[in-house]
Amino acid sequence: MSFYIGRETSKLWKRICAETTTEINLLAENWKYLLAGLVFQYVHGLAARGVHYLHKPAPTLQDVGFFLLPWTFHPFIFKSRKIYTVVIWCRVLAFLVASQVLRIITFYSTQLPGPNYHCREGSNLATLPHPDSVFEVLFINFPHGVVYGCGDLIFSSHMIFTLVFVLTYQKYGTRRSIKQLGWLLAVVQSLLIVASRKHYTVDVVVAWYTVNLVVFFIDKKLPELPDRSIAAATLLPLSIKDKDGRTKEENPKLLNGNSGDPVDWRQRTQVNGKIMEDGNTLHVDSAMNGA
Protein backbone atom coordinates (compact mmCIF):
# COMPACT_ATOMS: atom_id res chain seq x y z
CA MET A 1 0.00 0.00 0.00
CA SER A 2 2.78 2.41 0.94
CA PHE A 3 4.62 1.52 -2.29
CA TYR A 4 1.50 2.34 -4.34
CA ILE A 5 1.04 5.68 -2.56
CA GLY A 6 4.71 6.53 -3.10
CA ARG A 7 4.49 5.67 -6.80
CA GLU A 8 1.35 7.75 -7.32
CA THR A 9 2.90 10.66 -5.41
CA SER A 10 5.94 10.46 -7.68
CA LYS A 11 3.72 10.51 -10.78
CA LEU A 12 1.78 13.47 -9.44
CA TRP A 13 5.00 15.38 -8.68
CA LYS A 14 6.32 14.69 -12.18
CA ARG A 15 3.08 15.98 -13.71
CA ILE A 16 3.23 19.13 -11.61
CA CYS A 17 6.85 19.74 -12.61
CA ALA A 18 6.08 19.13 -16.28
CA GLU A 19 3.08 21.47 -16.21
CA THR A 20 5.00 24.18 -14.35
CA THR A 21 7.87 24.01 -16.81
CA THR A 22 5.50 24.23 -19.76
CA GLU A 23 3.63 27.20 -18.30
CA ILE A 24 6.91 29.01 -17.55
CA ASN A 25 8.06 28.50 -21.15
CA LEU A 26 4.76 29.84 -22.45
CA LEU A 27 4.96 32.77 -20.03
CA ALA A 28 8.43 33.62 -21.33
CA GLU A 29 7.01 33.80 -24.85
CA ASN A 30 3.77 35.65 -24.05
CA TRP A 31 4.58 37.87 -21.05
CA LYS A 32 4.34 41.03 -23.17
CA TYR A 33 0.72 40.30 -24.09
CA LEU A 34 -0.20 39.48 -20.50
CA LEU A 35 1.52 42.61 -19.20
CA ALA A 36 -0.20 44.79 -21.80
CA GLY A 37 -3.58 43.35 -20.88
CA LEU A 38 -3.00 43.91 -17.17
CA VAL A 39 -1.75 47.47 -17.72
CA PHE A 40 -4.87 48.22 -19.73
CA GLN A 41 -6.99 47.28 -16.73
CA TYR A 42 -5.46 50.30 -15.00
CA VAL A 43 -6.01 52.43 -18.11
CA HIS A 44 -9.65 51.40 -18.11
CA GLY A 45 -9.97 52.36 -14.44
CA LEU A 46 -8.25 55.66 -15.16
CA ALA A 47 -10.71 56.39 -17.98
CA ALA A 48 -13.67 55.59 -15.73
CA ARG A 49 -12.26 57.92 -13.09
CA GLY A 50 -11.73 60.66 -15.66
CA VAL A 51 -15.31 60.61 -16.90
CA HIS A 52 -16.46 61.17 -13.33
CA TYR A 53 -14.97 64.67 -13.55
CA LEU A 54 -17.28 65.31 -16.50
CA HIS A 55 -20.37 63.86 -14.85
CA LYS A 56 -23.24 66.27 -14.22
CA PRO A 57 -26.05 65.08 -11.92
CA ALA A 58 -29.49 65.31 -13.44
CA PRO A 59 -32.90 63.66 -13.08
CA THR A 60 -32.71 59.93 -13.62
CA LEU A 61 -33.65 58.79 -17.10
CA GLN A 62 -36.79 56.77 -17.74
CA ASP A 63 -35.91 53.09 -17.73
CA VAL A 64 -38.17 50.07 -18.22
CA GLY A 65 -35.94 47.98 -15.98
CA PHE A 66 -36.53 50.35 -13.09
CA PHE A 67 -40.27 49.78 -13.43
CA LEU A 68 -39.92 46.00 -13.68
CA LEU A 69 -37.37 45.81 -10.85
CA PRO A 70 -38.62 48.34 -8.30
CA TRP A 71 -36.64 47.02 -5.37
CA THR A 72 -33.07 48.10 -4.60
CA PHE A 73 -29.99 46.69 -2.95
CA HIS A 74 -27.84 48.92 -0.82
CA PRO A 75 -24.74 49.72 -1.64
CA PHE A 76 -2.16 21.78 -12.00
CA ILE A 77 -3.27 18.36 -10.79
CA PHE A 78 -6.05 16.85 -12.88
CA LYS A 79 -5.25 14.49 -15.73
CA SER A 80 -8.13 15.73 -17.88
CA ARG A 81 -6.61 19.19 -18.22
CA LYS A 82 -6.66 20.22 -21.89
CA ILE A 83 -5.57 23.85 -21.86
CA TYR A 84 -2.58 25.96 -20.91
CA THR A 85 -3.14 28.67 -18.32
CA VAL A 86 -0.91 31.28 -19.97
CA VAL A 87 -2.57 30.86 -23.38
CA ILE A 88 -6.08 31.05 -21.93
CA TRP A 89 -5.25 34.26 -20.05
CA CYS A 90 -3.84 35.79 -23.22
CA ARG A 91 -7.19 35.20 -24.89
CA VAL A 92 -9.20 36.42 -21.91
CA LEU A 93 -7.21 39.65 -21.70
CA ALA A 94 -7.58 40.18 -25.45
CA PHE A 95 -11.36 39.92 -25.10
CA LEU A 96 -11.36 42.27 -22.11
CA VAL A 97 -9.17 44.91 -23.75
CA ALA A 98 -11.23 44.97 -26.97
CA SER A 99 -14.50 45.28 -25.01
CA GLN A 100 -13.08 47.93 -22.68
CA VAL A 101 -11.80 50.04 -25.57
CA LEU A 102 -15.31 50.12 -27.01
CA ARG A 103 -16.70 50.93 -23.58
CA ILE A 104 -14.32 53.88 -23.06
CA ILE A 105 -15.20 55.31 -26.48
CA THR A 106 -18.91 54.94 -25.73
CA PHE A 107 -19.13 56.54 -22.28
CA TYR A 108 -16.89 59.43 -23.32
CA SER A 109 -19.06 60.06 -26.39
CA THR A 110 -22.13 60.90 -24.29
CA GLN A 111 -22.23 61.29 -20.51
CA LEU A 112 -25.50 60.12 -18.99
CA PRO A 113 -26.67 61.10 -15.49
CA GLY A 114 -25.82 58.23 -13.19
CA PRO A 115 -28.83 56.31 -11.80
CA ASN A 116 -27.07 55.27 -8.60
CA TYR A 117 -27.97 57.14 -5.42
CA HIS A 118 -24.55 58.71 -4.92
CA CYS A 119 -24.66 60.08 -8.50
CA ARG A 120 -27.93 61.99 -8.15
CA GLU A 121 -28.48 65.66 -7.52
CA GLY A 122 -27.75 66.70 -3.96
CA SER A 123 -25.03 64.07 -3.39
CA ASN A 124 -21.50 65.28 -2.63
CA LEU A 125 -20.17 62.33 -4.64
CA ALA A 126 -22.10 63.17 -7.81
CA THR A 127 -19.40 65.57 -9.07
CA LEU A 128 -15.69 65.64 -8.44
CA PRO A 129 -13.80 68.87 -7.76
CA HIS A 130 -10.97 69.70 -10.13
CA PRO A 131 -7.89 67.69 -9.14
CA ASP A 132 -5.09 69.50 -7.34
CA SER A 133 -2.40 67.45 -9.06
CA VAL A 134 -1.95 64.84 -11.74
CA PHE A 135 -1.21 62.22 -9.08
CA GLU A 136 -4.75 62.61 -7.74
CA VAL A 137 -6.03 61.50 -11.14
CA LEU A 138 -3.48 58.74 -11.68
CA PHE A 139 -4.11 57.11 -8.31
CA ILE A 140 -7.91 57.20 -9.03
CA ASN A 141 -8.59 57.31 -5.28
CA PHE A 142 -8.54 53.51 -5.11
CA PRO A 143 -10.74 51.80 -3.95
CA HIS A 144 -13.15 54.60 -3.05
CA GLY A 145 -12.99 56.10 -6.53
CA VAL A 146 -13.81 52.77 -8.13
CA VAL A 147 -16.79 52.01 -5.90
CA TYR A 148 -18.35 55.47 -6.15
CA GLY A 149 -17.76 56.26 -9.80
CA CYS A 150 -20.30 58.08 -11.95
CA GLY A 151 -20.70 58.58 -15.67
CA ASP A 152 -19.11 55.35 -16.97
CA LEU A 153 -22.42 53.77 -17.91
CA ILE A 154 -22.73 52.42 -21.44
CA PHE A 155 -21.92 49.64 -21.26
CA SER A 156 -21.62 47.66 -18.02
CA SER A 157 -18.09 46.71 -16.97
CA HIS A 158 -19.48 44.10 -14.58
CA MET A 159 -21.12 42.33 -17.51
CA ILE A 160 -17.93 42.55 -19.60
CA PHE A 161 -15.98 40.52 -17.06
CA THR A 162 -18.83 38.11 -16.38
CA LEU A 163 -19.59 37.36 -20.04
CA VAL A 164 -15.93 37.06 -21.06
CA PHE A 165 -15.27 34.42 -18.41
CA VAL A 166 -18.55 32.58 -19.05
CA LEU A 167 -17.96 32.53 -22.81
CA THR A 168 -14.39 31.32 -22.34
CA TYR A 169 -15.49 28.46 -20.11
CA GLN A 170 -18.33 27.69 -22.50
CA LYS A 171 -15.76 26.95 -25.20
CA TYR A 172 -12.93 25.36 -23.22
CA GLY A 173 -14.66 24.05 -20.11
CA THR A 174 -15.55 20.40 -19.64
CA ARG A 175 -18.40 20.38 -17.12
CA ARG A 176 -21.85 21.11 -18.51
CA SER A 177 -23.26 21.85 -15.05
CA ILE A 178 -20.73 24.65 -14.51
CA LYS A 179 -21.52 26.11 -17.95
CA GLN A 180 -25.22 26.17 -17.16
CA LEU A 181 -24.53 27.69 -13.74
CA GLY A 182 -22.35 30.36 -15.35
CA TRP A 183 -25.08 31.48 -17.74
CA LEU A 184 -27.64 31.45 -14.92
CA LEU A 185 -25.41 33.66 -12.77
CA ALA A 186 -24.88 36.04 -15.72
CA VAL A 187 -28.65 36.47 -16.10
CA VAL A 188 -29.15 36.92 -12.36
CA GLN A 189 -26.34 39.45 -12.18
CA SER A 190 -27.92 41.42 -15.04
CA LEU A 191 -31.11 41.75 -13.03
CA LEU A 192 -29.25 42.67 -9.85
CA ILE A 193 -27.23 45.38 -11.59
CA VAL A 194 -30.41 47.09 -12.75
CA ALA A 195 -32.19 46.50 -9.44
CA SER A 196 -29.35 48.12 -7.49
CA ARG A 197 -29.39 51.09 -9.90
CA LYS A 198 -25.73 50.62 -10.79
CA HIS A 199 -26.67 50.89 -14.47
CA TYR A 200 -29.57 51.56 -16.76
CA THR A 201 -31.11 48.58 -18.51
CA VAL A 202 -29.60 49.71 -21.81
CA ASP A 203 -26.11 49.41 -20.29
CA VAL A 204 -26.70 45.73 -19.56
CA VAL A 205 -28.46 44.98 -22.85
CA VAL A 206 -25.67 46.59 -24.90
CA ALA A 207 -23.08 44.62 -22.92
CA TRP A 208 -24.81 41.32 -23.73
CA TYR A 209 -24.63 41.64 -27.50
CA THR A 210 -21.42 43.70 -27.70
CA VAL A 211 -19.28 41.34 -25.61
CA ASN A 212 -20.63 38.30 -27.45
CA LEU A 213 -19.78 39.88 -30.80
CA VAL A 214 -16.33 40.98 -29.62
CA VAL A 215 -15.48 37.49 -28.35
CA PHE A 216 -16.80 35.92 -31.55
CA PHE A 217 -14.73 38.08 -33.91
CA ILE A 218 -11.56 38.28 -31.77
CA ASP A 219 -11.61 34.52 -31.26
CA LYS A 220 -11.71 34.08 -35.05
CA LYS A 221 -8.55 36.15 -35.41
CA LEU A 222 -6.57 34.44 -32.65
CA PRO A 223 -4.78 31.17 -33.39
CA GLU A 224 -6.35 28.04 -31.97
CA LEU A 225 -4.98 26.72 -28.70
CA PRO A 226 -2.02 24.38 -29.27
CA ASP A 227 -2.67 20.67 -29.04
CA ARG A 228 -1.19 19.54 -25.75
CA SER A 229 0.09 16.32 -27.32
CA ILE A 230 2.09 18.36 -29.83
CA ALA A 231 3.00 21.42 -27.79
CA ALA A 232 4.22 19.41 -24.83
CA ALA A 233 6.53 17.44 -27.08
CA THR A 234 8.22 20.62 -28.30
CA LEU A 235 8.33 22.37 -24.95
CA LEU A 236 9.38 19.51 -22.69
CA PRO A 237 11.83 17.10 -24.35
CA LEU A 238 13.01 14.47 -21.92
CA SER A 239 16.02 12.19 -22.12
CA ILE A 240 15.64 8.62 -20.89
CA LYS A 241 17.58 5.37 -21.12
CA ASP A 242 16.29 2.22 -22.71
CA LYS A 243 16.94 -1.30 -21.49
CA ASP A 244 20.33 -1.40 -23.23
CA GLY A 245 21.47 1.72 -21.40
CA ARG A 246 21.41 3.88 -24.51
CA THR A 247 20.08 7.44 -24.17
CA LYS A 248 17.31 8.51 -26.47
CA GLU A 249 14.80 11.34 -26.75
CA GLU A 250 11.25 10.57 -25.78
CA ASN A 251 8.22 12.80 -25.95
CA PRO A 252 7.13 13.80 -22.43
CA LYS A 253 4.12 12.10 -20.99
CA LEU A 254 1.03 14.22 -20.87
CA LEU A 255 -1.27 14.57 -17.94
CA ASN A 256 -3.43 11.73 -19.26
CA GLY A 257 -0.46 9.36 -19.05
CA ASN A 258 0.19 9.16 -22.80
CA SER A 259 3.16 10.45 -24.73
CA GLY A 260 2.98 13.16 -27.37
CA ASP A 261 3.45 10.67 -30.22
CA PRO A 262 0.07 10.06 -31.88
CA VAL A 263 1.01 6.45 -32.71
CA ASP A 264 2.01 5.74 -29.14
CA TRP A 265 -1.21 7.43 -27.99
CA ARG A 266 -3.33 5.05 -30.03
CA GLN A 267 -1.43 2.01 -28.83
CA ARG A 268 -1.72 2.90 -25.15
CA THR A 269 -5.42 3.65 -25.33
CA GLN A 270 -6.17 0.35 -27.11
CA VAL A 271 -4.18 -1.62 -24.56
CA ASN A 272 -6.22 0.01 -21.83
CA GLY A 273 -9.42 -1.01 -23.62
CA LYS A 274 -10.48 2.58 -24.29
CA ILE A 275 -10.38 4.97 -27.23
CA MET A 276 -10.15 8.61 -26.25
CA GLU A 277 -11.40 11.19 -28.74
CA ASP A 278 -12.19 14.84 -27.99
CA GLY A 279 -12.52 14.13 -24.30
CA ASN A 280 -15.05 11.26 -24.75
CA THR A 281 -14.34 7.70 -23.57
CA LEU A 282 -15.55 4.70 -25.56
CA HIS A 283 -15.15 1.19 -24.09
CA VAL A 284 -14.04 -1.51 -26.48
CA ASP A 285 -14.92 -4.96 -25.23
CA SER A 286 -13.29 -6.72 -28.15
CA ALA A 287 -9.90 -5.27 -27.28
CA MET A 288 -10.19 -6.58 -23.75
CA ASN A 289 -11.25 -10.04 -24.97
CA GLY A 290 -8.26 -10.25 -27.30
CA ALA A 291 -10.39 -10.29 -30.47
C-alpha beads as a LAMMPS data file, in Angstrom:
LAMMPS data file: protein, C-alpha beads

291 atoms
289 bonds

1 atom types
1 bond types

-500.0 500.0 xlo xhi
-500.0 500.0 ylo yhi
-500.0 500.0 zlo zhi

Masses

1 110.0

Atoms # bond

1 1 1 0.000 0.000 0.000
2 1 1 2.785 2.406 0.940
3 1 1 4.625 1.519 -2.291
4 1 1 1.505 2.344 -4.343
5 1 1 1.044 5.683 -2.563
6 1 1 4.712 6.530 -3.100
7 1 1 4.490 5.675 -6.799
8 1 1 1.345 7.753 -7.316
9 1 1 2.896 10.657 -5.410
10 1 1 5.935 10.463 -7.675
11 1 1 3.725 10.508 -10.780
12 1 1 1.782 13.473 -9.435
13 1 1 4.996 15.375 -8.682
14 1 1 6.319 14.695 -12.181
15 1 1 3.082 15.976 -13.713
16 1 1 3.229 19.128 -11.607
17 1 1 6.854 19.739 -12.607
18 1 1 6.075 19.132 -16.277
19 1 1 3.080 21.475 -16.213
20 1 1 4.997 24.178 -14.347
21 1 1 7.869 24.011 -16.807
22 1 1 5.500 24.231 -19.762
23 1 1 3.631 27.201 -18.300
24 1 1 6.915 29.008 -17.552
25 1 1 8.061 28.496 -21.149
26 1 1 4.761 29.845 -22.445
27 1 1 4.960 32.770 -20.034
28 1 1 8.432 33.624 -21.326
29 1 1 7.010 33.802 -24.849
30 1 1 3.774 35.649 -24.049
31 1 1 4.576 37.870 -21.046
32 1 1 4.336 41.035 -23.174
33 1 1 0.718 40.296 -24.088
34 1 1 -0.199 39.485 -20.496
35 1 1 1.517 42.612 -19.201
36 1 1 -0.195 44.793 -21.801
37 1 1 -3.579 43.348 -20.881
38 1 1 -3.005 43.913 -17.175
39 1 1 -1.754 47.469 -17.718
40 1 1 -4.873 48.225 -19.725
41 1 1 -6.991 47.282 -16.725
42 1 1 -5.457 50.302 -14.999
43 1 1 -6.005 52.433 -18.110
44 1 1 -9.651 51.405 -18.109
45 1 1 -9.973 52.357 -14.442
46 1 1 -8.251 55.665 -15.165
47 1 1 -10.712 56.387 -17.978
48 1 1 -13.672 55.589 -15.730
49 1 1 -12.262 57.918 -13.086
50 1 1 -11.728 60.656 -15.656
51 1 1 -15.315 60.605 -16.903
52 1 1 -16.464 61.172 -13.325
53 1 1 -14.969 64.673 -13.554
54 1 1 -17.282 65.305 -16.504
55 1 1 -20.367 63.862 -14.849
56 1 1 -23.244 66.267 -14.216
57 1 1 -26.047 65.079 -11.921
58 1 1 -29.491 65.308 -13.439
59 1 1 -32.905 63.662 -13.082
60 1 1 -32.713 59.926 -13.622
61 1 1 -33.653 58.794 -17.105
62 1 1 -36.793 56.769 -17.738
63 1 1 -35.913 53.089 -17.728
64 1 1 -38.171 50.074 -18.218
65 1 1 -35.942 47.984 -15.983
66 1 1 -36.525 50.349 -13.089
67 1 1 -40.269 49.779 -13.430
68 1 1 -39.918 46.003 -13.679
69 1 1 -37.371 45.810 -10.854
70 1 1 -38.624 48.341 -8.299
71 1 1 -36.639 47.024 -5.372
72 1 1 -33.070 48.103 -4.597
73 1 1 -29.995 46.686 -2.947
74 1 1 -27.838 48.921 -0.824
75 1 1 -24.742 49.716 -1.638
76 1 1 -2.158 21.784 -11.997
77 1 1 -3.268 18.365 -10.789
78 1 1 -6.049 16.851 -12.881
79 1 1 -5.251 14.489 -15.726
80 1 1 -8.129 15.727 -17.880
81 1 1 -6.608 19.192 -18.223
82 1 1 -6.664 20.219 -21.889
83 1 1 -5.572 23.854 -21.861
84 1 1 -2.578 25.957 -20.913
85 1 1 -3.141 28.669 -18.317
86 1 1 -0.910 31.278 -19.970
87 1 1 -2.571 30.857 -23.378
88 1 1 -6.077 31.050 -21.926
89 1 1 -5.249 34.256 -20.051
90 1 1 -3.835 35.794 -23.223
91 1 1 -7.186 35.195 -24.894
92 1 1 -9.205 36.420 -21.914
93 1 1 -7.214 39.648 -21.701
94 1 1 -7.576 40.179 -25.454
95 1 1 -11.359 39.916 -25.098
96 1 1 -11.359 42.268 -22.107
97 1 1 -9.173 44.908 -23.753
98 1 1 -11.233 44.974 -26.965
99 1 1 -14.496 45.284 -25.006
100 1 1 -13.081 47.934 -22.680
101 1 1 -11.798 50.042 -25.572
102 1 1 -15.312 50.122 -27.012
103 1 1 -16.697 50.927 -23.576
104 1 1 -14.321 53.879 -23.065
105 1 1 -15.197 55.314 -26.480
106 1 1 -18.912 54.938 -25.729
107 1 1 -19.132 56.538 -22.281
108 1 1 -16.893 59.431 -23.316
109 1 1 -19.060 60.060 -26.385
110 1 1 -22.130 60.897 -24.293
111 1 1 -22.231 61.292 -20.509
112 1 1 -25.500 60.124 -18.989
113 1 1 -26.673 61.103 -15.486
114 1 1 -25.821 58.228 -13.191
115 1 1 -28.832 56.313 -11.799
116 1 1 -27.069 55.274 -8.595
117 1 1 -27.972 57.137 -5.417
118 1 1 -24.550 58.714 -4.920
119 1 1 -24.658 60.080 -8.501
120 1 1 -27.933 61.987 -8.152
121 1 1 -28.478 65.658 -7.518
122 1 1 -27.753 66.698 -3.957
123 1 1 -25.034 64.073 -3.391
124 1 1 -21.505 65.277 -2.634
125 1 1 -20.171 62.332 -4.637
126 1 1 -22.096 63.174 -7.807
127 1 1 -19.402 65.566 -9.067
128 1 1 -15.688 65.643 -8.436
129 1 1 -13.797 68.871 -7.758
130 1 1 -10.969 69.698 -10.130
131 1 1 -7.888 67.686 -9.140
132 1 1 -5.093 69.501 -7.337
133 1 1 -2.403 67.448 -9.059
134 1 1 -1.949 64.842 -11.742
135 1 1 -1.213 62.223 -9.075
136 1 1 -4.745 62.607 -7.737
137 1 1 -6.032 61.496 -11.136
138 1 1 -3.478 58.739 -11.680
139 1 1 -4.112 57.110 -8.312
140 1 1 -7.906 57.198 -9.031
141 1 1 -8.585 57.314 -5.280
142 1 1 -8.538 53.508 -5.114
143 1 1 -10.736 51.801 -3.954
144 1 1 -13.150 54.596 -3.045
145 1 1 -12.994 56.097 -6.529
146 1 1 -13.814 52.771 -8.129
147 1 1 -16.791 52.006 -5.899
148 1 1 -18.346 55.471 -6.146
149 1 1 -17.759 56.260 -9.799
150 1 1 -20.302 58.083 -11.951
151 1 1 -20.703 58.577 -15.674
152 1 1 -19.114 55.353 -16.975
153 1 1 -22.417 53.769 -17.910
154 1 1 -22.728 52.416 -21.443
155 1 1 -21.917 49.635 -21.262
156 1 1 -21.618 47.663 -18.016
157 1 1 -18.093 46.708 -16.971
158 1 1 -19.480 44.100 -14.583
159 1 1 -21.120 42.333 -17.511
160 1 1 -17.933 42.548 -19.599
161 1 1 -15.980 40.517 -17.063
162 1 1 -18.828 38.105 -16.385
163 1 1 -19.585 37.363 -20.038
164 1 1 -15.927 37.061 -21.061
165 1 1 -15.267 34.417 -18.415
166 1 1 -18.550 32.584 -19.054
167 1 1 -17.956 32.526 -22.810
168 1 1 -14.390 31.315 -22.342
169 1 1 -15.488 28.463 -20.107
170 1 1 -18.325 27.694 -22.496
171 1 1 -15.759 26.947 -25.200
172 1 1 -12.933 25.359 -23.223
173 1 1 -14.665 24.045 -20.110
174 1 1 -15.547 20.404 -19.644
175 1 1 -18.400 20.378 -17.120
176 1 1 -21.854 21.108 -18.507
177 1 1 -23.264 21.853 -15.053
178 1 1 -20.730 24.655 -14.515
179 1 1 -21.521 26.105 -17.952
180 1 1 -25.222 26.173 -17.156
181 1 1 -24.529 27.688 -13.740
182 1 1 -22.348 30.360 -15.349
183 1 1 -25.085 31.477 -17.737
184 1 1 -27.641 31.448 -14.919
185 1 1 -25.410 33.659 -12.775
186 1 1 -24.882 36.036 -15.716
187 1 1 -28.653 36.468 -16.098
188 1 1 -29.148 36.920 -12.356
189 1 1 -26.335 39.454 -12.184
190 1 1 -27.916 41.416 -15.042
191 1 1 -31.109 41.749 -13.027
192 1 1 -29.250 42.672 -9.845
193 1 1 -27.231 45.381 -11.591
194 1 1 -30.412 47.089 -12.754
195 1 1 -32.188 46.497 -9.443
196 1 1 -29.345 48.119 -7.492
197 1 1 -29.386 51.094 -9.902
198 1 1 -25.735 50.621 -10.794
199 1 1 -26.673 50.889 -14.475
200 1 1 -29.571 51.562 -16.765
201 1 1 -31.107 48.579 -18.511
202 1 1 -29.596 49.713 -21.812
203 1 1 -26.108 49.414 -20.288
204 1 1 -26.699 45.732 -19.559
205 1 1 -28.459 44.983 -22.851
206 1 1 -25.669 46.589 -24.897
207 1 1 -23.083 44.617 -22.918
208 1 1 -24.805 41.324 -23.726
209 1 1 -24.630 41.635 -27.499
210 1 1 -21.421 43.698 -27.697
211 1 1 -19.281 41.340 -25.615
212 1 1 -20.628 38.295 -27.453
213 1 1 -19.778 39.876 -30.804
214 1 1 -16.330 40.981 -29.615
215 1 1 -15.478 37.495 -28.346
216 1 1 -16.804 35.923 -31.553
217 1 1 -14.727 38.082 -33.914
218 1 1 -11.558 38.282 -31.773
219 1 1 -11.608 34.522 -31.264
220 1 1 -11.711 34.076 -35.053
221 1 1 -8.553 36.150 -35.409
222 1 1 -6.570 34.443 -32.655
223 1 1 -4.782 31.166 -33.391
224 1 1 -6.349 28.042 -31.970
225 1 1 -4.976 26.723 -28.703
226 1 1 -2.024 24.382 -29.271
227 1 1 -2.672 20.670 -29.042
228 1 1 -1.191 19.535 -25.750
229 1 1 0.087 16.324 -27.324
230 1 1 2.093 18.361 -29.835
231 1 1 3.003 21.424 -27.795
232 1 1 4.218 19.408 -24.826
233 1 1 6.533 17.441 -27.078
234 1 1 8.220 20.622 -28.299
235 1 1 8.327 22.370 -24.946
236 1 1 9.378 19.514 -22.688
237 1 1 11.832 17.102 -24.348
238 1 1 13.013 14.470 -21.922
239 1 1 16.021 12.186 -22.119
240 1 1 15.638 8.617 -20.886
241 1 1 17.582 5.371 -21.117
242 1 1 16.292 2.216 -22.714
243 1 1 16.940 -1.298 -21.494
244 1 1 20.327 -1.398 -23.232
245 1 1 21.469 1.723 -21.396
246 1 1 21.407 3.883 -24.507
247 1 1 20.083 7.441 -24.169
248 1 1 17.311 8.508 -26.468
249 1 1 14.799 11.339 -26.745
250 1 1 11.245 10.573 -25.781
251 1 1 8.217 12.802 -25.954
252 1 1 7.132 13.804 -22.431
253 1 1 4.120 12.096 -20.994
254 1 1 1.027 14.219 -20.875
255 1 1 -1.270 14.570 -17.939
256 1 1 -3.431 11.729 -19.256
257 1 1 -0.464 9.356 -19.051
258 1 1 0.191 9.159 -22.799
259 1 1 3.162 10.449 -24.727
260 1 1 2.982 13.161 -27.369
261 1 1 3.454 10.671 -30.217
262 1 1 0.071 10.060 -31.882
263 1 1 1.007 6.447 -32.707
264 1 1 2.013 5.742 -29.144
265 1 1 -1.205 7.435 -27.985
266 1 1 -3.332 5.047 -30.030
267 1 1 -1.433 2.005 -28.832
268 1 1 -1.721 2.899 -25.154
269 1 1 -5.421 3.649 -25.332
270 1 1 -6.167 0.353 -27.112
271 1 1 -4.177 -1.622 -24.562
272 1 1 -6.223 0.006 -21.831
273 1 1 -9.421 -1.009 -23.623
274 1 1 -10.480 2.584 -24.295
275 1 1 -10.379 4.965 -27.227
276 1 1 -10.153 8.612 -26.252
277 1 1 -11.405 11.192 -28.740
278 1 1 -12.188 14.836 -27.991
279 1 1 -12.522 14.125 -24.304
280 1 1 -15.045 11.261 -24.749
281 1 1 -14.338 7.697 -23.569
282 1 1 -15.550 4.697 -25.558
283 1 1 -15.150 1.188 -24.088
284 1 1 -14.043 -1.505 -26.478
285 1 1 -14.925 -4.962 -25.233
286 1 1 -13.290 -6.719 -28.155
287 1 1 -9.904 -5.272 -27.280
288 1 1 -10.194 -6.584 -23.750
289 1 1 -11.252 -10.037 -24.971
290 1 1 -8.256 -10.246 -27.304
291 1 1 -10.390 -10.295 -30.469

Bonds

1 1 1 2
2 1 2 3
3 1 3 4
4 1 4 5
5 1 5 6
6 1 6 7
7 1 7 8
8 1 8 9
9 1 9 10
10 1 10 11
11 1 11 12
12 1 12 13
13 1 13 14
14 1 14 15
15 1 15 16
16 1 16 17
17 1 17 18
18 1 18 19
19 1 19 20
20 1 20 21
21 1 21 22
22 1 22 23
23 1 23 24
24 1 24 25
25 1 25 26
26 1 26 27
27 1 27 28
28 1 28 29
29 1 29 30
30 1 30 31
31 1 31 32
32 1 32 33
33 1 33 34
34 1 34 35
35 1 35 36
36 1 36 37
37 1 37 38
38 1 38 39
39 1 39 40
40 1 40 41
41 1 41 42
42 1 42 43
43 1 43 44
44 1 44 45
45 1 45 46
46 1 46 47
47 1 47 48
48 1 48 49
49 1 49 50
50 1 50 51
51 1 51 52
52 1 52 53
53 1 53 54
54 1 54 55
55 1 55 56
56 1 56 57
57 1 57 58
58 1 58 59
59 1 59 60
60 1 60 61
61 1 61 62
62 1 62 63
63 1 63 64
64 1 64 65
65 1 65 66
66 1 66 67
67 1 67 68
68 1 68 69
69 1 69 70
70 1 70 71
71 1 71 72
72 1 72 73
73 1 73 74
74 1 74 75
75 1 76 77
76 1 77 78
77 1 78 79
78 1 79 80
79 1 80 81
80 1 81 82
81 1 82 83
82 1 83 84
83 1 84 85
84 1 85 86
85 1 86 87
86 1 87 88
87 1 88 89
88 1 89 90
89 1 90 91
90 1 91 92
91 1 92 93
92 1 93 94
93 1 94 95
94 1 95 96
95 1 96 97
96 1 97 98
97 1 98 99
98 1 99 100
99 1 100 101
100 1 101 102
101 1 102 103
102 1 103 104
103 1 104 105
104 1 105 106
105 1 106 107
106 1 107 108
107 1 108 109
108 1 109 110
109 1 110 111
110 1 111 112
111 1 112 113
112 1 113 114
113 1 114 115
114 1 115 116
115 1 116 117
116 1 117 118
117 1 118 119
118 1 119 120
119 1 120 121
120 1 121 122
121 1 122 123
122 1 123 124
123 1 124 125
124 1 125 126
125 1 126 127
126 1 127 128
127 1 128 129
128 1 129 130
129 1 130 131
130 1 131 132
131 1 132 133
132 1 133 134
133 1 134 135
134 1 135 136
135 1 136 137
136 1 137 138
137 1 138 139
138 1 139 140
139 1 140 141
140 1 141 142
141 1 142 143
142 1 143 144
143 1 144 145
144 1 145 146
145 1 146 147
146 1 147 148
147 1 148 149
148 1 149 150
149 1 150 151
150 1 151 152
151 1 152 153
152 1 153 154
153 1 154 155
154 1 155 156
155 1 156 157
156 1 157 158
157 1 158 159
158 1 159 160
159 1 160 161
160 1 161 162
161 1 162 163
162 1 163 164
163 1 164 165
164 1 165 166
165 1 166 167
166 1 167 168
167 1 168 169
168 1 169 170
169 1 170 171
170 1 171 172
171 1 172 173
172 1 173 174
173 1 174 175
174 1 175 176
175 1 176 177
176 1 177 178
177 1 178 179
178 1 179 180
179 1 180 181
180 1 181 182
181 1 182 183
182 1 183 184
183 1 184 185
184 1 185 186
185 1 186 187
186 1 187 188
187 1 188 189
188 1 189 190
189 1 190 191
190 1 191 192
191 1 192 193
192 1 193 194
193 1 194 195
194 1 195 196
195 1 196 197
196 1 197 198
197 1 198 199
198 1 199 200
199 1 200 201
200 1 201 202
201 1 202 203
202 1 203 204
203 1 204 205
204 1 205 206
205 1 206 207
206 1 207 208
207 1 208 209
208 1 209 210
209 1 210 211
210 1 211 212
211 1 212 213
212 1 213 214
213 1 214 215
214 1 215 216
215 1 216 217
216 1 217 218
217 1 218 219
218 1 219 220
219 1 220 221
220 1 221 222
221 1 222 223
222 1 223 224
223 1 224 225
224 1 225 226
225 1 226 227
226 1 227 228
227 1 228 229
228 1 229 230
229 1 230 231
230 1 231 232
231 1 232 233
232 1 233 234
233 1 234 235
234 1 235 236
235 1 236 237
236 1 237 238
237 1 238 239
238 1 239 240
239 1 240 241
240 1 241 242
241 1 242 243
242 1 243 244
243 1 244 245
244 1 245 246
245 1 246 247
246 1 247 248
247 1 248 249
248 1 249 250
249 1 250 251
250 1 251 252
251 1 252 253
252 1 253 254
253 1 254 255
254 1 255 256
255 1 256 257
256 1 257 258
257 1 258 259
258 1 259 260
259 1 260 261
260 1 261 262
261 1 262 263
262 1 263 264
263 1 264 265
264 1 265 266
265 1 266 267
266 1 267 268
267 1 268 269
268 1 269 270
269 1 270 271
270 1 271 272
271 1 272 273
272 1 273 274
273 1 274 275
274 1 275 276
275 1 276 277
276 1 277 278
277 1 278 279
278 1 279 280
279 1 280 281
280 1 281 282
281 1 282 283
282 1 283 284
283 1 284 285
284 1 285 286
285 1 286 287
286 1 287 288
287 1 288 289
288 1 289 290
289 1 290 291
